[in-house]
């Protein structure tokens, strides 16, 4: 047997390692030479037409104004009665034009003046009209309504005197430019009576607080549509007015000046063309199309 020395064995191992390293280098060079050109791969993929990959973007909050919109209740069957309104309507609104569109409602709907200032849409055999609730009709039964001459003529023949109609309450009708208040004659630091008009919706609550500081007071509504309080002081006051649909407005600078109508420059709500309402986050989804190049 030929005996291999330790020195010969070391030389043999080194020769084998060098041969393996050279072989790996040759293979790597061959792979690099035949690899697809990335530019050509992208071009080929583009020529073959993009392969869309649909990616859902995260739901991004977008600030969107939520407008208060007009809404009308479904109409119910009712009877309209031709009526000539006097200036002294139960809701105490002053200076109503004689040719206006008005409604007097039965006792249960009048509800101690809670209906005052609201609006209804009326549908009759000749057309439709929107009218304001300004009066109480004690002689009306359920679903019977007194209509002013102008309102009745829009939906039915005045000569008939009565007409079958549909009626639906209007929520958030286009309001007047601003809320108006009127201090009742005889008001003083000891007793205050106040009425609000041009409200759009009927009111549900009125509160006042002295602007100089002090306790707030919730006023009591009378059947003539005035809100009253005793011992509130001389004012001026800040009022918080709430309507039947839950809208509120703060009215500062209310002075005790009996008998004069005062414009506040504020409204209980605003429609889309007016002052924007609250904001909300609206989900927005987007689709991104990318080109996926596949080379083998």
Backbone as CSV, one residue per row, in Angstrom:
resi,resn,N_x,N_y,N_z,CA_x,CA_y,CA_z,C_x,C_y,C_z
1,UNK,0.856,-1.184,0.000,0.000,0.000,0.000,0.890,1.231,0.000
2,UNK,0.466,2.245,-0.868,1.246,3.498,-0.927,0.834,4.385,0.223
3,UNK,1.739,4.842,0.946,1.458,5.668,2.112,1.475,7.148,1.681
4,UNK,0.345,7.878,1.931,0.242,9.298,1.581,0.670,10.101,2.776
5,UNK,1.659,10.957,2.532,2.141,11.786,3.633,1.132,12.898,3.943
6,UNK,1.230,13.474,5.117,0.325,14.588,5.517,0.475,15.779,4.595
7,UNK,1.705,16.024,4.104,1.947,17.143,3.192,1.268,16.925,1.867
8,UNK,1.345,15.639,1.322,0.680,15.325,0.045,-0.832,15.471,0.184
9,UNK,-1.368,15.043,1.325,-2.820,15.115,1.537,-3.283,16.585,1.551
10,UNK,-2.541,17.462,2.170,-2.909,18.875,2.220,-2.917,19.482,0.826
11,UNK,-1.861,19.124,0.017,-1.853,19.651,-1.354,-3.066,19.169,-2.132
12,UNK,-3.470,17.891,-1.933,-4.627,17.337,-2.652,-5.922,18.082,-2.290
13,UNK,-6.104,18.385,-1.008,-7.327,19.094,-0.575,-7.382,20.493,-1.160
14,UNK,-6.207,21.187,-1.166,-6.209,22.541,-1.706,-6.543,22.542,-3.186
15,UNK,-6.044,21.531,-3.930,-6.351,21.448,-5.376,-7.846,21.262,-5.596
16,UNK,-8.463,20.430,-4.737,-9.920,20.181,-4.897,-10.718,21.450,-4.608
17,UNK,-10.340,22.218,-3.618,-11.058,23.449,-3.282,-10.957,24.468,-4.405
18,UNK,-9.757,24.610,-4.987,-9.604,25.553,-6.090,-10.447,25.156,-7.285
19,UNK,-10.510,23.854,-7.568,-11.321,23.378,-8.707,-12.802,23.672,-8.482
20,UNK,-13.277,23.484,-7.241,-14.700,23.750,-6.929,-15.009,25.229,-7.059
21,UNK,-14.122,26.094,-6.579,-14.348,27.528,-6.654,-14.419,27.999,-8.091
22,UNK,-13.540,27.464,-8.936,-13.557,27.841,-10.357,-14.865,27.411,-11.007
23,UNK,-15.340,26.194,-10.660,-16.592,25.692,-11.252,-17.776,26.572,-10.862
24,UNK,-17.853,27.005,-9.588,-18.959,27.866,-9.135,-18.921,29.199,-9.858
25,UNK,-17.741,29.740,-10.043,-17.598,31.023,-10.744,-18.094,30.935,-12.170
26,UNK,-17.746,29.828,-12.850,-18.184,29.633,-14.243,-19.695,29.559,-14.322
27,UNK,-20.321,28.809,-13.402,-21.798,28.664,-13.421,-22.467,30.015,-13.176
28,UNK,-21.966,30.783,-12.207,-22.554,32.086,-11.911,-22.466,33.015,-13.111
29,UNK,-21.330,32.989,-13.797,-21.180,33.835,-14.982,-22.156,33.446,-16.064
30,UNK,-22.388,32.143,-16.217,-23.329,31.683,-17.244,-24.756,32.131,-16.917
31,UNK,-25.127,32.040,-15.641,-26.484,32.463,-15.247,-26.666,33.951,-15.481
32,UNK,-25.667,34.754,-15.117,-25.738,36.208,-15.330,-25.878,36.553,-16.803
33,UNK,-25.185,35.798,-17.653,-25.207,36.088,-19.092,-26.565,35.830,-19.705
34,UNK,-27.282,34.805,-19.193,-28.559,34.434,-19.830,-29.756,35.003,-19.075
35,UNK,-29.557,35.813,-17.991,-30.680,36.327,-17.227,-31.516,37.272,-18.098
36,UNK,-32.851,37.423,-17.878,-33.661,38.381,-18.650,-33.284,39.800,-18.284
37,UNK,-33.210,40.645,-19.291,-32.944,42.060,-19.056,-34.180,42.706,-18.408
38,UNK,-34.035,43.352,-17.195,-35.218,43.914,-16.531,-35.969,44.902,-17.388
39,UNK,-35.239,45.723,-18.148,-35.923,46.688,-19.012,-36.727,45.979,-20.084
40,UNK,-36.109,44.965,-20.657,-36.823,44.201,-21.676,-38.006,43.481,-21.100
41,UNK,-37.853,42.994,-19.843,-38.977,42.301,-19.204,-40.147,43.252,-19.011
42,UNK,-39.846,44.486,-18.541,-40.928,45.445,-18.353,-41.550,45.836,-19.676
43,UNK,-40.704,45.964,-20.707,-41.235,46.309,-22.019,-42.118,45.212,-22.563
44,UNK,-41.669,43.974,-22.406,-42.466,42.852,-22.892,-43.784,42.789,-22.160
45,UNK,-43.729,43.028,-20.845,-44.978,42.986,-20.086,-45.914,44.083,-20.546
46,UNK,-45.340,45.278,-20.831,-46.179,46.378,-21.298,-46.769,46.064,-22.656
47,UNK,-45.938,45.445,-23.546,-46.430,45.119,-24.886,-47.541,44.097,-24.813
48,UNK,-47.437,43.193,-23.853,-48.452,42.149,-23.757,-49.720,42.672,-23.104
49,UNK,-49.677,43.897,-22.621,-50.843,44.465,-21.948,-50.656,44.363,-20.452
50,UNK,-50.985,45.438,-19.686,-50.800,45.417,-18.244,-51.711,44.401,-17.577
51,UNK,-51.173,43.809,-16.551,-51.977,42.872,-15.759,-52.364,43.617,-14.489
52,UNK,-53.611,44.117,-14.413,-53.992,44.993,-13.307,-54.039,44.241,-11.992
53,UNK,-53.496,44.886,-10.979,-53.632,44.376,-9.625,-54.476,45.372,-8.859
54,UNK,-55.635,44.983,-8.369,-56.548,45.878,-7.683,-56.191,45.939,-6.212
55,UNK,-55.911,47.138,-5.761,-55.514,47.329,-4.377,-56.515,48.273,-3.734
56,UNK,-57.127,47.879,-2.634,-58.064,48.747,-1.935,-57.300,49.677,-1.017
57,UNK,-57.490,50.968,-1.234,-56.846,51.940,-0.370,-57.556,51.956,0.972
58,UNK,-56.878,52.367,2.031,-57.536,52.449,3.330,-58.652,53.474,3.302
59,UNK,-59.630,53.279,4.152,-60.759,54.206,4.206,-60.272,55.532,4.790
60,UNK,-60.206,56.522,3.935,-59.643,57.808,4.329,-60.760,58.746,4.758
61,UNK,-60.715,59.305,5.979,-61.756,60.245,6.376,-61.717,61.487,5.501
62,UNK,-62.864,61.842,4.961,-62.982,63.040,4.141,-63.965,63.970,4.828
63,UNK,-63.585,65.194,5.085,-64.459,66.142,5.747,-65.604,66.504,4.815
64,UNK,-66.810,66.110,5.204,-67.990,66.373,4.379,-69.033,67.080,5.223
65,UNK,-69.604,68.144,4.689,-70.628,68.876,5.407,-71.951,68.130,5.301
66,UNK,-72.560,67.889,6.452,-73.860,67.235,6.462,-74.927,68.319,6.562
67,UNK,-75.667,68.581,5.501,-76.649,69.645,5.559,-77.915,69.187,6.268
68,UNK,-78.600,70.140,6.868,-79.938,69.884,7.382,-80.881,70.035,6.198
69,UNK,-81.636,68.989,5.908,-82.466,68.998,4.716,-83.938,69.135,5.068
70,UNK,-84.680,69.694,4.154,-86.122,69.785,4.309,-86.742,68.391,4.209
71,UNK,-87.743,68.146,5.024,-88.423,66.843,5.010,-89.906,67.078,5.266
72,UNK,-90.749,66.329,4.548,-92.197,66.476,4.690,-92.789,65.126,5.074
73,UNK,-93.604,65.122,6.127,-94.261,63.886,6.543,-95.240,63.415,5.467
74,UNK,-95.454,62.105,5.363,-96.462,61.614,4.412,-97.820,62.252,4.701
75,UNK,-98.534,62.672,3.673,-99.813,63.359,3.913,-100.878,62.415,4.463
76,UNK,-101.733,62.969,5.295,-102.891,62.236,5.817,-104.152,62.911,5.281
77,UNK,-105.222,62.145,5.169,-106.481,62.667,4.654,-107.095,63.631,5.665
78,UNK,-107.549,64.785,5.183,-108.101,65.805,6.074,-109.151,66.625,5.333
79,UNK,-109.732,67.563,6.056,-110.728,68.467,5.471,-110.284,69.904,5.677
80,UNK,-110.286,70.665,4.607,-109.961,72.084,4.671,-111.249,72.896,4.675
81,UNK,-111.239,73.969,5.486,-112.409,74.836,5.575,-111.982,76.270,5.258
82,UNK,-112.716,76.887,4.396,-112.431,78.277,4.016,-112.668,79.173,5.219
83,UNK,-111.700,80.060,5.504,-111.810,80.871,6.711,-111.120,82.215,6.471
84,UNK,-111.714,83.274,7.010,-111.116,84.602,6.936,-110.462,84.919,8.274
85,UNK,-109.139,85.000,8.269,-108.401,85.229,9.505,-108.478,86.700,9.910
86,UNK,-108.573,86.921,11.229,-108.498,88.285,11.762,-107.047,88.575,12.146
87,UNK,-106.687,89.823,12.386,-105.300,90.136,12.777,-104.896,89.504,14.110
88,UNK,-105.856,89.217,14.970,-105.555,88.690,16.301,-105.582,87.164,16.294
89,UNK,-104.579,86.570,15.688,-104.516,85.106,15.647,-104.051,84.580,17.000
90,UNK,-104.369,83.339,17.288,-104.076,82.759,18.590,-102.579,82.714,18.883
91,UNK,-101.728,82.588,17.838,-100.276,82.523,18.041,-99.649,83.887,18.250
92,UNK,-100.470,84.956,18.189,-100.022,86.325,18.501,-98.978,86.876,17.550
93,UNK,-98.827,86.304,16.356,-97.885,86.859,15.397,-98.423,88.196,14.895
94,UNK,-97.629,89.258,14.962,-98.131,90.569,14.536,-97.950,90.794,13.041
95,UNK,-98.761,91.672,12.512,-98.582,92.193,11.152,-98.559,91.106,10.086
96,UNK,-99.440,90.117,10.178,-99.517,89.086,9.143,-100.204,89.660,7.908
97,UNK,-99.607,89.537,6.733,-100.273,90.025,5.516,-101.607,89.316,5.298
98,UNK,-102.584,90.054,4.850,-103.924,89.480,4.695,-103.987,88.439,3.582
99,UNK,-103.038,88.478,2.662,-103.058,87.524,1.555,-102.076,86.368,1.779
100,UNK,-101.686,86.137,3.004,-100.734,85.074,3.302,-101.383,83.702,3.360
101,UNK,-100.552,82.678,3.398,-101.023,81.291,3.451,-100.925,80.803,4.893
102,UNK,-102.110,80.674,5.532,-102.156,80.360,6.949,-103.094,79.192,7.231
103,UNK,-102.866,78.576,8.383,-103.683,77.452,8.832,-104.044,77.641,10.297
104,UNK,-105.275,77.296,10.639,-105.692,77.157,12.022,-105.911,75.679,12.296
105,UNK,-105.357,75.177,13.388,-105.379,73.735,13.653,-106.305,73.420,14.825
106,UNK,-106.833,72.192,14.873,-107.709,71.806,15.975,-106.989,71.813,17.323
107,UNK,-107.788,71.751,18.390,-107.261,71.934,19.742,-106.146,70.971,20.093
108,UNK,-106.298,69.692,19.749,-105.271,68.719,20.141,-103.944,68.988,19.427
109,UNK,-103.990,69.483,18.212,-102.757,69.796,17.486,-102.178,71.148,17.900
110,UNK,-103.047,72.066,18.283,-102.558,73.365,18.746,-101.722,73.174,20.013
111,UNK,-102.168,72.309,20.884,-101.391,71.858,22.049,-100.830,73.019,22.859
112,UNK,-101.735,73.925,23.227,-101.310,75.034,24.074,-100.344,75.989,23.412
113,UNK,-100.333,76.090,22.120,-99.503,76.929,21.240,-98.225,76.239,20.800
114,UNK,-98.048,74.951,21.123,-96.831,74.224,20.715,-96.689,74.116,19.206
115,UNK,-97.801,74.226,18.464,-97.739,74.104,16.999,-97.416,75.424,16.314
116,UNK,-97.466,76.523,17.038,-97.314,77.839,16.413,-95.976,77.980,15.698
117,UNK,-96.035,78.541,14.498,-94.827,78.794,13.724,-94.415,77.665,12.817
118,UNK,-95.040,76.493,12.958,-94.719,75.380,12.074,-95.370,75.543,10.711
119,UNK,-94.971,74.665,9.785,-95.508,74.714,8.426,-96.063,73.353,8.033
120,UNK,-97.065,73.399,7.137,-97.643,72.181,6.575,-97.766,72.337,5.071
121,UNK,-97.682,71.227,4.366,-97.986,71.201,2.936,-99.399,70.664,2.770
122,UNK,-100.183,71.344,1.932,-101.585,70.999,1.716,-101.776,70.616,0.258
123,UNK,-102.465,69.508,0.029,-102.685,68.993,-1.332,-104.192,68.873,-1.564
124,UNK,-104.690,69.632,-2.538,-106.117,69.613,-2.811,-106.416,69.286,-4.251
125,UNK,-107.698,69.367,-4.623,-108.087,69.008,-5.997,-107.530,69.937,-7.066
126,UNK,-107.159,71.167,-6.704,-106.657,72.113,-7.700,-105.156,72.363,-7.618
127,UNK,-104.497,71.811,-6.631,-103.063,72.062,-6.506,-102.588,71.890,-5.078
128,UNK,-101.458,72.483,-4.780,-100.871,72.361,-3.446,-100.344,73.717,-2.997
129,UNK,-100.135,73.843,-1.684,-99.633,75.083,-1.121,-98.980,74.779,0.221
130,UNK,-98.011,75.582,0.577,-97.382,75.498,1.904,-97.905,76.643,2.751
131,UNK,-98.345,76.309,3.971,-98.947,77.325,4.826,-98.386,77.237,6.238
132,UNK,-98.421,78.362,6.934,-97.890,78.444,8.292,-99.026,78.296,9.304
133,UNK,-98.729,77.604,10.385,-99.696,77.460,11.482,-99.630,78.722,12.336
134,UNK,-100.750,79.466,12.356,-100.775,80.728,13.093,-101.962,80.834,14.039
135,UNK,-102.886,79.861,13.988,-104.126,80.045,14.746,-104.631,78.718,15.300
136,UNK,-105.529,78.858,16.254,-106.205,77.742,16.894,-107.649,77.720,16.398
137,UNK,-108.138,76.550,16.048,-109.522,76.418,15.589,-110.301,75.583,16.606
138,UNK,-110.889,76.218,17.604,-111.616,75.442,18.626,-112.789,74.648,18.063
139,UNK,-113.377,75.143,16.958,-114.530,74.451,16.397,-114.171,73.321,15.446
140,UNK,-112.892,73.102,15.195,-112.474,72.048,14.276,-112.376,70.712,15.008
141,UNK,-112.833,69.680,14.335,-112.635,68.335,14.852,-111.286,67.797,14.399
142,UNK,-111.048,66.538,14.700,-109.785,65.916,14.282,-109.671,65.953,12.762
143,UNK,-108.513,66.356,12.263,-108.215,66.413,10.829,-109.087,67.419,10.082
144,UNK,-109.526,68.451,10.793,-110.194,69.575,10.153,-109.324,70.822,10.357
145,UNK,-109.207,71.627,9.298,-108.291,72.766,9.356,-108.930,73.986,8.713
146,UNK,-108.765,75.126,9.370,-109.162,76.397,8.775,-108.026,76.887,7.890
147,UNK,-108.326,77.236,6.659,-107.327,77.774,5.737,-107.664,79.222,5.412
148,UNK,-106.645,80.050,5.338,-106.864,81.438,4.927,-107.382,81.454,3.497
149,UNK,-108.011,82.564,3.112,-108.621,82.662,1.785,-107.605,82.386,0.685
150,UNK,-106.419,82.948,0.810,-105.406,82.757,-0.226,-104.948,81.312,-0.300
151,UNK,-104.772,80.665,0.830,-104.331,79.272,0.837,-105.410,78.357,0.266
152,UNK,-106.655,78.580,0.657,-107.739,77.728,0.164,-107.871,77.847,-1.351
153,UNK,-107.755,79.059,-1.873,-107.913,79.268,-3.312,-106.827,78.566,-4.124
154,UNK,-105.682,78.281,-3.521,-104.614,77.584,-4.235,-104.899,76.099,-4.411
155,UNK,-105.731,75.531,-3.560,-105.911,74.075,-3.617,-107.338,73.633,-3.938
156,UNK,-108.314,74.552,-3.834,-109.710,74.158,-4.066,-110.533,75.380,-4.451
157,UNK,-111.756,75.135,-4.881,-112.676,76.200,-5.271,-113.213,76.878,-4.013
158,UNK,-112.938,78.178,-3.819,-113.435,78.850,-2.618,-114.947,78.786,-2.467
159,UNK,-115.669,78.689,-3.589,-117.121,78.634,-3.514,-117.637,77.390,-2.825
160,UNK,-116.838,76.343,-2.782,-117.280,75.111,-2.145,-117.243,75.207,-0.619
161,UNK,-116.376,76.046,-0.100,-116.315,76.228,1.345,-115.516,75.169,2.085
162,UNK,-115.572,73.931,1.629,-114.816,72.826,2.237,-114.219,71.991,1.110
163,UNK,-113.167,71.264,1.424,-112.523,70.408,0.424,-111.770,69.285,1.134
164,UNK,-111.777,68.127,0.483,-110.968,67.015,0.986,-109.521,67.237,0.527
165,UNK,-108.611,67.129,1.460,-107.215,67.427,1.156,-106.295,66.394,1.806
166,UNK,-105.034,66.457,1.435,-103.987,65.770,2.173,-103.134,66.814,2.867
167,UNK,-102.620,66.489,4.051,-101.806,67.444,4.803,-100.614,66.720,5.414
168,UNK,-99.430,67.331,5.296,-98.214,66.752,5.854,-97.362,67.826,6.501
169,UNK,-96.865,67.539,7.679,-96.024,68.523,8.371,-94.673,68.659,7.686
170,UNK,-94.177,69.886,7.602,-92.890,70.185,6.992,-91.844,70.338,8.101
171,UNK,-90.736,69.631,7.961,-89.614,69.775,8.880,-88.511,70.568,8.183
172,UNK,-87.975,71.549,8.864,-86.858,72.356,8.364,-87.170,73.065,7.046
173,UNK,-88.296,73.776,6.975,-88.545,74.539,5.749,-87.511,75.651,5.625
174,UNK,-87.309,76.159,4.419,-86.353,77.258,4.264,-86.702,78.395,5.225
175,UNK,-85.829,78.717,6.159,-86.175,79.725,7.181,-86.010,81.140,6.675
176,UNK,-86.572,82.051,7.410,-86.331,83.465,7.160,-84.876,83.766,7.486
177,UNK,-84.370,84.919,7.027,-82.947,85.202,7.237,-82.506,85.093,8.687
178,UNK,-83.370,85.478,9.622,-82.954,85.358,11.021,-84.161,85.256,11.943
179,UNK,-83.859,84.819,13.153,-84.860,84.697,14.200,-85.236,86.090,14.687
180,UNK,-86.517,86.272,15.004,-87.009,87.554,15.492,-87.625,87.341,16.873
181,UNK,-87.333,88.272,17.796,-88.008,88.187,19.095,-88.742,89.489,19.382
182,UNK,-89.767,89.376,20.216,-90.561,90.543,20.607,-90.843,90.445,22.097
183,UNK,-90.508,91.498,22.837,-90.770,91.554,24.276,-92.204,92.046,24.493
184,UNK,-92.924,91.334,25.334,-94.337,91.663,25.559,-94.477,92.986,26.311
185,UNK,-95.525,93.718,25.956,-95.840,94.959,26.679,-96.012,94.650,28.166
186,UNK,-95.481,95.544,28.992,-95.583,95.367,30.436,-94.420,94.614,31.043
187,UNK,-93.499,94.129,30.222,-92.337,93.404,30.750,-91.430,94.362,31.511
188,UNK,-90.771,93.824,32.559,-89.876,94.627,33.390,-88.869,93.690,34.048
189,UNK,-88.113,94.219,34.997,-87.170,93.385,35.734,-87.890,92.350,36.589
190,UNK,-89.158,92.600,36.900,-89.919,91.675,37.749,-90.606,90.569,36.950
191,UNK,-90.914,90.864,35.711,-91.663,89.879,34.907,-91.319,90.078,33.432
192,UNK,-91.119,88.988,32.735,-90.716,89.061,31.332,-91.580,88.141,30.489
193,UNK,-92.062,88.675,29.370,-92.726,87.871,28.360,-92.021,88.069,27.026
194,UNK,-91.727,86.991,26.326,-90.996,87.086,25.065,-91.580,86.109,24.053
195,UNK,-91.619,86.528,22.815,-92.113,85.676,21.728,-91.054,85.613,20.635
196,UNK,-90.883,84.417,20.055,-89.962,84.233,18.927,-90.767,83.889,17.680
197,UNK,-90.384,84.485,16.567,-91.030,84.187,15.281,-89.965,83.939,14.230
198,UNK,-90.423,83.575,13.036,-89.517,83.178,11.950,-88.602,82.052,12.417
199,UNK,-89.208,81.050,13.012,-88.452,79.924,13.566,-88.329,78.754,12.598
200,UNK,-89.207,78.675,11.615,-89.188,77.539,10.682,-89.922,76.347,11.249
201,UNK,-89.363,75.734,12.274,-90.041,74.684,13.024,-90.667,75.296,14.272
202,UNK,-91.715,74.679,14.816,-92.237,75.173,16.088,-91.210,74.990,17.196
203,UNK,-91.305,75.805,18.226,-90.354,75.748,19.325,-90.808,74.763,20.400
204,UNK,-89.820,74.253,21.143,-90.127,73.343,22.242,-89.621,73.841,23.593
205,UNK,-88.647,74.802,23.587,-88.058,75.231,24.854,-87.334,76.560,24.659
206,UNK,-87.433,77.416,25.683,-86.703,78.680,25.706,-86.096,78.852,27.094
207,UNK,-84.797,79.143,27.134,-84.095,79.386,28.390,-83.347,80.698,28.271
208,UNK,-83.225,81.401,29.395,-82.471,82.654,29.398,-81.515,82.678,30.589
209,UNK,-80.453,83.468,30.439,-79.477,83.687,31.511,-78.982,85.125,31.410
210,UNK,-78.863,85.846,32.546,-78.340,87.215,32.481,-76.931,87.232,31.893
211,UNK,-76.658,88.146,30.991,-75.334,88.224,30.381,-74.269,88.638,31.397
212,UNK,-74.681,89.305,32.489,-73.745,89.699,33.531,-73.392,88.527,34.449
213,UNK,-74.061,87.381,34.255,-73.816,86.225,35.106,-74.996,85.962,36.029
214,UNK,-75.093,84.747,36.480,-76.197,84.371,37.356,-76.876,83.110,36.869
215,UNK,-77.956,82.770,37.556,-78.668,81.529,37.254,-79.445,81.629,35.950
216,UNK,-79.573,80.488,35.283,-80.410,80.408,34.097,-81.839,80.071,34.479
217,UNK,-82.752,80.363,33.567,-84.172,80.128,33.825,-84.812,79.501,32.587
218,UNK,-85.676,78.530,32.808,-86.484,77.975,31.737,-87.835,78.656,31.759
219,UNK,-88.238,79.192,30.611,-89.479,79.949,30.543,-90.674,79.026,30.336
220,UNK,-91.834,79.531,30.690,-93.094,78.784,30.542,-93.851,79.319,29.336
221,UNK,-94.336,78.415,28.503,-95.065,78.838,27.315,-96.547,79.018,27.654
222,UNK,-97.096,80.154,27.234,-98.535,80.377,27.390,-99.269,79.951,26.126
223,UNK,-100.574,79.898,26.220,-101.375,79.475,25.068,-101.386,80.507,23.945
224,UNK,-100.915,81.737,24.233,-100.861,82.761,23.184,-99.478,82.827,22.527
225,UNK,-98.623,81.829,22.781,-97.321,81.707,22.136,-96.278,82.673,22.685
226,UNK,-96.478,83.192,23.882,-95.447,83.943,24.587,-94.812,83.039,25.644
227,UNK,-93.523,83.276,25.870,-92.777,82.558,26.901,-92.533,83.533,28.050
228,UNK,-92.802,83.093,29.309,-92.771,84.029,30.422,-91.933,83.513,31.582
229,UNK,-91.464,84.475,32.393,-90.687,84.178,33.599,-90.844,85.362,34.555
230,UNK,-90.887,85.078,35.832,-90.945,86.130,36.850,-89.597,86.223,37.569
231,UNK,-89.169,87.464,37.856,-87.985,87.697,38.658,-86.672,87.413,37.968
232,UNK,-86.622,87.465,36.657,-85.375,87.171,35.940,-84.396,88.332,35.983
233,UNK,-84.887,89.537,36.243,-84.005,90.691,36.283,-84.203,91.596,35.080
234,UNK,-83.358,92.635,35.020,-83.522,93.662,33.992,-82.841,93.314,32.678
235,UNK,-81.995,92.305,32.677,-81.276,91.961,31.451,-80.072,92.865,31.251
236,UNK,-79.430,92.830,30.121,-79.762,91.971,28.960,-79.505,90.491,29.230
237,UNK,-80.110,89.649,28.363,-80.058,88.209,28.540,-79.446,87.518,27.322
238,UNK,-78.964,86.325,27.578,-78.642,85.386,26.507,-79.684,84.289,26.535
239,UNK,-80.276,83.976,25.387,-81.312,82.949,25.314,-80.781,81.725,24.580
240,UNK,-81.226,80.570,25.030,-81.001,79.314,24.311,-82.366,78.844,23.830
241,UNK,-82.542,78.831,22.521,-83.834,78.506,21.906,-83.725,77.141,21.238
242,UNK,-84.690,76.259,21.516,-84.697,74.897,20.974,-85.994,74.672,20.217
243,UNK,-85.916,74.093,19.028,-87.145,73.817,18.276,-87.574,72.365,18.438
244,UNK,-88.732,72.038,17.851,-89.317,70.715,18.026,-88.511,69.617,17.365
245,UNK,-87.613,69.965,16.455,-86.755,68.977,15.804,-85.372,68.898,16.448
246,UNK,-85.186,69.589,17.567,-83.944,69.478,18.315,-82.860,70.468,17.954
247,UNK,-83.110,71.373,17.005,-82.102,72.375,16.665,-82.076,73.461,17.737
248,UNK,-80.884,73.989,17.979,-80.729,75.016,19.003,-79.932,76.197,18.462
249,UNK,-80.200,77.355,19.035,-79.422,78.538,18.699,-79.286,79.388,19.960
250,UNK,-78.096,79.959,20.141,-77.836,80.876,21.246,-78.022,82.296,20.730
251,UNK,-78.837,83.059,21.440,-79.133,84.435,21.031,-78.689,85.367,22.155
252,UNK,-77.573,86.067,21.985,-77.123,87.004,23.027,-77.763,88.380,22.853
253,UNK,-77.640,89.183,23.893,-78.014,90.593,23.775,-79.497,90.863,23.752
254,UNK,-80.317,90.018,24.365,-81.757,90.272,24.412,-82.034,91.338,25.473
255,UNK,-82.599,92.438,25.035,-82.881,93.561,25.933,-84.382,93.667,26.166
256,UNK,-84.733,94.173,27.336,-86.145,94.335,27.692,-86.626,95.659,27.102
257,UNK,-87.109,95.571,25.880,-87.601,96.740,25.150,-88.980,96.369,24.614
258,UNK,-90.030,96.523,25.436,-91.356,96.002,25.091,-91.917,96.565,23.789
259,UNK,-92.600,95.669,23.073,-93.398,96.065,21.933,-92.683,96.152,20.608
260,UNK,-91.351,96.023,20.596,-90.620,96.183,19.336,-90.008,94.853,18.908
261,UNK,-90.156,94.518,17.626,-89.567,93.288,17.088,-88.087,93.507,16.831
262,UNK,-87.272,92.556,17.265,-85.819,92.675,17.144,-85.284,91.504,16.334
263,UNK,-84.542,91.800,15.276,-83.892,90.760,14.483,-82.596,90.345,15.172
264,UNK,-82.345,89.036,15.202,-81.192,88.521,15.934,-79.978,88.233,15.052
265,UNK,-80.183,88.106,13.746,-79.085,87.732,12.859,-78.702,86.266,12.985
266,UNK,-79.558,85.450,13.598,-79.270,84.027,13.794,-80.484,83.201,13.400
267,UNK,-80.235,81.962,13.007,-81.326,81.059,12.660,-81.132,79.736,13.378
268,UNK,-82.220,79.018,13.555,-82.174,77.746,14.273,-81.482,76.655,13.477
269,UNK,-81.527,76.744,12.177,-80.890,75.742,11.332,-80.583,76.390,10.000
270,UNK,-79.795,75.711,9.189,-79.429,76.244,7.883,-79.528,75.143,6.850
271,UNK,-80.029,75.467,5.690,-80.096,74.526,4.578,-78.774,74.561,3.808
272,UNK,-78.561,73.626,2.856,-77.254,73.500,2.201,-76.683,74.783,1.626
273,UNK,-77.516,75.666,1.115,-77.005,76.885,0.500,-76.613,77.934,1.533
274,UNK,-76.897,77.624,2.803,-76.597,78.594,3.844,-75.405,78.115,4.659
275,UNK,-75.384,78.391,5.955,-74.243,78.042,6.791,-74.150,76.530,6.922
276,UNK,-72.972,75.929,6.678,-72.856,74.472,6.777,-73.097,73.987,8.189
277,UNK,-73.532,72.727,8.288,-73.768,72.121,9.593,-72.557,71.319,10.008
278,UNK,-72.782,70.226,10.759,-71.679,69.448,11.318,-70.884,68.728,10.230
279,UNK,-69.703,68.259,10.585,-68.888,67.494,9.667,-68.906,66.032,10.046
280,UNK,-68.633,65.184,9.082,-68.593,63.753,9.327,-67.519,63.154,8.447
281,UNK,-66.980,62.035,8.878,-65.992,61.339,8.062,-66.705,60.370,7.135
282,UNK,-66.509,60.562,5.844,-67.142,59.701,4.857,-66.100,58.750,4.297
283,UNK,-66.387,57.433,4.286,-65.415,56.504,3.714,-65.199,56.795,2.242
284,UNK,-63.958,56.770,1.825,-63.644,56.946,0.419,-62.725,55.804,0.006
285,UNK,-63.123,55.033,-0.976,-62.285,53.953,-1.459,-61.771,54.301,-2.847
286,UNK,-60.554,53.868,-3.138,-59.945,54.144,-4.427,-59.333,52.866,-4.942
287,UNK,-59.212,52.766,-6.249,-58.599,51.591,-6.872,-57.330,52.036,-7.567
288,UNK,-56.232,51.368,-7.273,-54.953,51.664,-7.895,-54.612,50.517,-8.830
289,UNK,-54.320,50.829,-10.099,-53.967,49.813,-11.077,-52.463,49.876,-11.315
290,UNK,-51.778,48.778,-11.102,-50.322,48.720,-11.339,-50.015,47.637,-12.338
291,UNK,-48.838,47.728,-12.977,-48.393,46.733,-13.958,-47.527,45.727,-13.238
292,UNK,-47.879,44.485,-13.297,-47.118,43.429,-12.670,-46.374,42.668,-13.783
293,UNK,-45.059,42.751,-13.791,-44.252,42.073,-14.821,-43.842,40.711,-14.295
294,UNK,-44.138,39.686,-15.043,-43.795,38.327,-14.648,-42.826,37.775,-15.694
295,UNK,-41.595,37.429,-15.306,-40.596,36.890,-16.214,-40.144,35.551,-15.694
296,UNK,-40.050,34.556,-16.556,-39.609,33.237,-16.132,-38.438,32.784,-16.983
